[in-house]
Amino acid sequence: MVTFEKFSTALNRHVETLLFVLGFSMAVVVAVQVFFRYVLNQSLFWSEELARFMLVWLTFLGASVAYKRGSHPGIDMLYKRMPPAVRKASALLVHTVSMGLFVVMIVYGYQFSYFVRRQISPALYLPKWIIFSVIPVSGAIFLIHAVGFLLHELRGTPHDG
């Protein structure tokens, strides 16, 4: 069990590194776009589309990091007042339901990516399945983290994010 949780943590570190690279790259692309548009009076037709696709990937992958860290918004006033047994049961239920939702993300994200496999983006000529593959990929990352949290709960120690 501990090995799986270490894998989840290592995966999260790699995703955080990817988020840094994507975020920095997006900032550079937008800065270059602004420079070209307002200083050189030229337009980079591809830059807006690339920045938008990077933002989509940043959003989905960033949500998985927030989930792993436990920094997603929540109201836990009621949860903290529960008796320990009820708290553990509710945590197990939440992790199990979350895992079901992450499986839905994986299955339907894959189906949608397959559905758009022949479409290409207008400016970059990228296959759209590459852009939309972030849905099943992030769903799998979410699922890995959720299984780690569930194993933590079953061992009797709540996750620390």
C-alpha positions in Angstrom: 0.0 0.0 0.0 2.8 2.4 0.9 4.4 1.8 -2.5 1.2 2.9 -4.3 1.1 6.1 -2.2 4.7 6.8 -3.0 3.9 6.3 -6.7 1.0 8.8 -6.3 3.3 11.3 -4.7 6.0 10.8 -7.3 3.4 11.2 -10.1 2.2 14.4 -8.5 5.8 15.8 -8.4 6.1 15.1 -12.2 2.8 16.7 -12.9 3.8 19.8 -10.9 7.0 20.0 -13.0 4.9 19.8 -16.2 2.6 22.5 -14.8 5.6 24.8 -14.3 6.8 24.1 -17.9 3.3 24.6 -19.3 2.6 27.8 -17.3 6.0 29.3 -18.1 5.6 28.4 -21.8 2.1 29.9 -21.9 3.4 33.1 -20.3 6.1 33.4 -22.9 3.7 32.7 -25.8 1.3 35.4 -24.6 4.1 37.9 -24.0 5.5 37.3 -27.5 1.9 37.6 -28.9 1.4 40.9 -27.1 4.8 42.2 -28.3 4.1 41.2 -31.9 0.6 42.7 -31.9 1.3 46.0 -30.2 5.0 46.8 -30.9 5.5 45.2 -34.3 1.8 45.6 -35.4 1.9 42.0 -36.6 -0.3 39.1 -35.4 0.9 35.6 -34.6 -2.2 33.6 -35.8 -1.2 30.5 -33.9 -0.3 32.0 -30.5 -3.8 32.5 -29.2 -4.8 28.9 -30.0 -1.6 27.5 -28.5 -2.1 29.5 -25.3 -5.7 28.3 -25.1 -4.7 24.7 -25.4 -2.0 25.1 -22.8 -4.6 26.7 -20.4 -6.9 23.6 -20.9 -4.0 21.3 -20.0 -3.0 23.5 -17.1 -6.6 23.5 -15.7 -7.1 19.7 -15.8 -3.6 18.8 -14.5 -3.7 21.7 -12.0 -7.0 20.3 -10.6 -5.3 16.9 -10.0 -2.5 18.6 -8.1 -5.0 20.5 -6.0 -6.8 17.3 -5.3 -3.6 15.5 -4.2 -2.6 18.4 -2.0 -6.1 18.7 -0.5 -6.3 22.3 -1.5 -9.5 22.2 -3.4 -12.3 24.4 -1.8 -14.5 22.6 0.7 -16.6 23.2 3.8 -15.6 20.8 6.5 -17.4 22.2 9.5 -19.9 19.3 9.6 -17.2 16.7 8.8 -15.0 17.9 11.8 -18.0 17.5 14.2 -18.7 13.9 13.2 -17.8 11.1 15.5 -14.6 9.3 14.3 -16.4 6.2 13.0 -18.9 8.3 11.0 -16.0 10.5 9.7 -14.1 7.5 8.5 -17.2 6.0 6.8 -18.0 9.3 5.1 -14.4 9.7 4.0 -14.5 6.1 2.5 -17.8 7.0 0.8 -16.4 10.2 -0.6 -13.3 8.6 -2.0 -15.3 5.7 -3.5 -17.8 8.1 -5.2 -14.9 10.2 -6.4 -13.2 7.2 -7.9 -16.4 6.4 -9.8 -16.4 9.9 -11.2 -12.8 9.7 -12.2 -13.6 6.4 -14.0 -16.3 8.3 -15.9 -13.8 11.0 -16.8 -11.4 8.3 -18.2 -14.1 6.4 -20.1 -16.0 9.3 -21.6 -12.8 11.4 -22.1 -11.3 8.6 -24.1 -14.5 8.2 -26.1 -14.6 11.9 -26.8 -10.9 12.0 -27.8 -11.6 9.1 -30.1 -14.6 10.8 -31.6 -12.6 13.9 -32.5 -9.5 12.0 -33.7 -9.9 13.1 -37.3 -10.4 16.8 -36.6 -7.6 19.3 -36.6 -7.2 22.6 -34.9 -7.5 25.6 -37.3 -4.2 27.4 -36.6 -1.8 24.8 -35.4 -3.1 21.9 -37.4 -2.9 19.7 -34.3 -5.1 16.6 -34.1 -7.8 17.5 -31.6 -7.5 14.1 -29.8 -4.1 15.4 -28.5 -5.8 18.4 -26.9 -8.8 16.5 -25.5 -6.7 13.6 -24.3 -6.0 15.6 -21.1 -9.5 14.5 -19.9 -8.8 10.8 -19.6 -5.1 11.5 -18.7 -6.1 13.7 -15.8 -8.9 11.3 -14.9 -6.3 8.5 -14.5 -4.1 10.8 -12.3 -7.1 11.7 -10.2 -8.0 8.0 -9.9 -4.4 7.1 -8.8 -4.5 9.8 -6.1 -8.0 8.7 -5.0 -6.9 5.1 -4.6 -3.9 6.3 -2.5 -6.3 8.3 -0.3 -8.6 5.3 0.1 -5.7 3.1 1.1 -4.6 5.7 3.6 -8.1 5.7 5.1 -8.4 2.0 5.2 -5.1 1.9 7.1 -6.6 4.3 9.6 -4.6 7.4 8.8 -6.4 10.1 6.9 -4.4 11.6 4.0 -2.4 14.7 4.6 -2.6 16.0 1.0 
